[in-house]
Amino acid sequence: MLRFECDYGEGAAPAVLDLLQQTNFDQTPGYGEDEYCAKAAAQIRSLCDAPDADVHFFVGATQANLTVIAAALKPWQGVLCADSGHIHVHETGAVEATGHKCLALPGKNGKITARQVRKAVEEHLVEGAAYAAAGGVARIHFTVSPEHVAGFEELLAEKVPLYERRFGIRYDISFSVQKPSTDTLAVNPDNTPFRQADGTLLFRPAGHGALIENLNEIDADIVFIKNIDNVTTDARRGDTVRYKKVLAGVLLDLQERAFECLKALEVGGAELEPIAGFIEKRLCVKLPADYDSALLRAVLDRPIRVCGMVRNEGEPGGGPFWVGNPDGTESLQIAESSQIAPDDLPLMRSATHFNPVDLVCGVRDSKGRKFDLRRYTDPATGFISSKSSGGRDLRAQELPGLWNGAMAKWNTVFVDVPVTTFSPVKVVQDLLRPQHQ
């Protein structure tokens, strides 16, 4: 039987044993300083056409693997290998002892392919094809920093044709950047304007809440929103696709019923109680006891978002809460810790669910017109954050978060979704989670 999984499966070749026997009693310096190592190093330099190269010898392949991998990779990087790979299966954690994770992929005959290795933006192409294609076209919009637009465009120009052939669809890809007009003035800790070294005022991007302007310009009936880092592998994508369709189905059902109620109110003579019941039970808006048709109409004539919520497992971020509104109603909102009074923070920590940024949005009214989404924000929910620039502390005004105050006046419904739909990468160590293997 021939065994190829390891070069330690049998002894040395007869010619090697013969040479070892001939030189067995030669006395030489240790640690690679002998004449035999010198001759071998010279031959290696010659064969590599690298006369100035340093040549070092290791006592085994494991030591060679961990040393080369540690030298080649940056501290936060890992090495991709087949799930049967020697460094993954046989070398007993030697490579990972250097801090570099062995990222095993399903192999075929001990090999992996380039198709198995994708960037995060490619995962969104795959995911979009699974649930967001209509009429053979998947429309995907990315908001990115200005300095990265060219890199995205270059990568997608190469990759999009491959995925179009694979899924039999066409991609309509668009980009936008946060508008400079939404930047806010930075101030010193004493609230005086912060000036840069050249004396100019410092304006800073005002957080993701500024992207309501970008969302407002997207021409669509339904918009799926998620963070670009919340992606997973094909093997684990099933729940994500299934529940994205569930969220969209819930939205369409609510939207259809809301439009019917609006039509009934416009005609006049409609019974208010059934409409109020729909608003309270399905749209999750608590009405005051003295509601009237005008209030019902105002509540119904709003954008709708259906948000997936996962069980709270201690992830950082916001959660679902009831919020009182100036019109006397109470509605569901996603609140961040910065919006919660310090004395009430234990309430947030005890929340049963967590916001994974998994939204499906209906942005047209009952007449098919686009809502002006800027009318449905709550400016009072902005906050001040502590930052720095050039080694100096500053205070920065953040606009209401996109899924927080920027959507405060939307109708909001929460749906419990499996935690398997949430696989973010907030820090480098998150890449080591099973969702990304």
JOTA-V303432 format. One record per residue. N is the residue number from 0. PHI is phi in degrees with one decimal (* if undefined). Layout:
n-><N	N>
phi-><PHI	PHI>
This chain:
n-><0	1	2	3	4	5	6	7	8	9	10	11	12	13	14	15	16	17	18	19	20	21	22	23	24	25	26	27	28	29	30	31	32	33	34	35	36	37	38	39	40	41	42	43	44	45	46	47	48	49	50	51	52	53	54	55	56	57	58	59	60	61	62	63	64	65	66	67	68	69	70	71	72	73	74	75	76	77	78	79	80	81	82	83	84	85	86	87	88	89	90	91	92	93	94	95	96	97	98	99	100	101	102	103	104	105	106	107	108	109	110	111	112	113	114	115	116	117	118	119	120	121	122	123	124	125	126	127	128	129	130	131	132	133	134	135	136	137	138	139	140	141	142	143	144	145	146	147	148	149	150	151	152	153	154	155	156	157	158	159	160	161	162	163	164	165	166	167	168	169	170	171	172	173	174	175	176	177	178	179	180	181	182	183	184	185	186	187	188	189	190	191	192	193	194	195	196	197	198	199	200	201	202	203	204	205	206	207	208	209	210	211	212	213	214	215	216	217	218	219	220	221	222	223	224	225	226	227	228	229	230	231	232	233	234	235	236	237	238	239	240	241	242	243	244	245	246	247	248	249	250	251	252	253	254	255	256	257	258	259	260	261	262	263	264	265	266	267	268	269	270	271	272	273	274	275	276	277	278	279	280	281	282	283	284	285	286	287	288	289	290	291	292	293	294	295	296	297	298	299	300	301	302	303	304	305	306	307	308	309	310	311	312	313	314	315	316	317	318	319	320	321	322	323	324	325	326	327	328	329	330	331	332	333	334	335	336	337	338	339	340	341	342	343	344	345	346	347	348	349	350	351	352	353	354	355	356	357	358	359	360	361	362	363	364	365	366	367	368	369	370	371	372	373	374	375	376	377	378	379	380	381	382	383	384	385	386	387	388	389	390	391	392	393	394	395	396	397	398	399	400	401	402	403	404	405	406	407	408	409	410	411	412	413	414	415	416	417	418	419	420	421	422	423	424	425	426	427	428	429	430	431	432	433	434	435	436>
phi-><*	-96.4	-118.6	-114.4	-73.4	-159.6	-80.3	-98.1	-75.2	-150.4	-76.9	-78.6	-66.5	-53.9	-63.7	-67.9	-61.0	-63.4	-68.2	-62.5	-67.8	-66.6	-103.9	-58.8	-101.5	-70.7	-98.0	-136.8	-63.8	-90.2	60.8	77.0	-97.3	-86.6	-68.5	-67.3	-65.2	-63.9	-64.3	-63.5	-62.9	-63.5	-65.7	-63.9	-61.7	-65.8	-65.5	-88.5	51.5	-137.0	-62.6	-99.3	-71.5	-85.9	-121.1	-126.7	-109.8	-117.0	-78.9	-162.6	-70.2	-60.6	-62.4	-64.7	-62.5	-67.6	-71.0	-66.5	-64.2	-63.5	-76.0	-81.8	-100.0	-71.8	-55.8	-95.5	-93.0	-124.0	-120.2	-84.4	-153.3	-68.4	-64.4	-100.3	-59.9	-60.2	-67.7	-89.4	-98.1	-107.8	-93.8	46.4	80.6	-60.4	-65.6	-69.9	-64.6	-85.0	96.5	-106.0	-74.2	-83.3	-97.9	-79.8	-117.7	-58.5	-105.2	-125.1	54.8	78.0	-123.3	-119.3	-119.4	-62.1	-63.0	-76.4	-111.3	-128.9	-82.5	-57.9	-65.3	-67.7	-61.1	-70.7	-64.1	-64.2	-66.1	-61.2	-65.1	-79.8	-139.8	-117.7	-91.2	-129.8	62.7	79.4	-127.5	-107.2	-98.7	-128.1	-119.1	-115.8	-102.7	-135.6	-71.2	-54.7	-70.5	-106.1	-59.0	-60.7	-64.4	-62.2	-63.0	-64.7	-64.1	-68.5	-60.3	-81.0	-91.2	-55.6	-58.1	-64.5	-76.0	-63.4	-68.3	-66.0	-102.5	67.0	-130.6	-117.0	-99.8	-113.4	-100.5	-135.6	-131.5	-149.0	-120.4	-61.7	-69.7	-58.6	-67.0	-93.4	-63.5	-119.2	-77.1	-81.7	-129.8	-72.7	-56.1	-92.8	72.2	-84.4	-56.0	-82.2	-113.6	-78.3	-58.1	-88.9	91.2	-81.4	-70.6	-102.9	-107.7	-121.3	-56.3	-95.6	85.8	-69.6	-62.4	-65.0	-74.6	-61.0	-64.7	-66.6	-62.0	-63.9	-93.5	-80.3	-92.0	-153.8	-86.5	-129.5	-126.0	-90.7	-123.1	-156.2	-74.5	-67.0	-87.3	-93.1	-134.4	-142.0	-87.9	-56.8	-64.8	-111.7	-83.4	-55.6	-64.4	-60.2	-64.9	-59.9	-80.8	-62.7	-66.9	-62.4	-60.0	-64.9	-64.4	-61.8	-59.8	-61.5	-64.8	-64.8	-63.8	-61.5	-68.9	-62.6	-65.3	-63.4	-65.9	-62.3	-62.7	-63.1	-68.9	-70.0	-67.5	97.1	78.5	-74.7	-71.0	-80.0	-61.3	-62.0	-67.1	-62.7	-62.7	-62.8	-62.5	-77.7	-86.5	-102.9	-87.8	59.0	-116.0	-83.4	-94.7	-71.6	-62.8	-99.6	-61.9	-134.8	-64.3	-64.5	-67.9	-60.9	-63.6	-64.8	-69.6	-72.1	-89.3	-141.0	-61.1	-120.6	-130.2	-111.9	-115.0	-73.0	-127.0	-106.8	-61.1	-72.1	-117.9	91.7	-69.9	-74.2	139.3	-87.8	-147.7	-84.5	-143.9	-85.4	-131.3	-80.3	-114.9	-59.8	-83.6	91.8	-88.3	-125.5	-138.1	-79.0	-141.5	-98.4	-111.2	-95.2	-61.0	-67.1	-93.2	-101.3	-59.6	-51.7	-69.0	-100.6	-59.3	-57.3	-63.7	-66.1	-66.5	-91.6	-60.6	-79.0	-129.5	-136.7	-88.4	-90.8	58.7	-134.0	-118.8	-123.0	-118.2	-102.5	-114.5	-117.8	-89.0	-67.0	-97.1	84.7	-88.9	-69.2	-68.8	-85.2	-64.1	-67.6	-80.4	-114.5	-100.5	-121.8	-58.0	-69.6	-94.0	-66.9	-150.8	-105.3	-118.5	-96.4	-132.3	-149.6	-149.4	60.8	81.3	-112.9	-71.5	-149.4	-116.6	-127.7	-84.8	-104.5	-69.1	-51.8	-55.4	-55.2	-98.0	-109.3	-64.6	-69.2	-121.2	-61.7	-102.2	-84.1	-79.8	-125.4	-128.4	-104.4	-127.5	-71.7	-121.2	-65.3	-65.1	-65.9	-84.3	-119.9	-142.3	-80.5	-125.7	-94.6	-132.7	-56.2	-63.6	-63.0	-65.5	-86.8	-67.3	-57.2	-61.8	-111.0	-95.8>
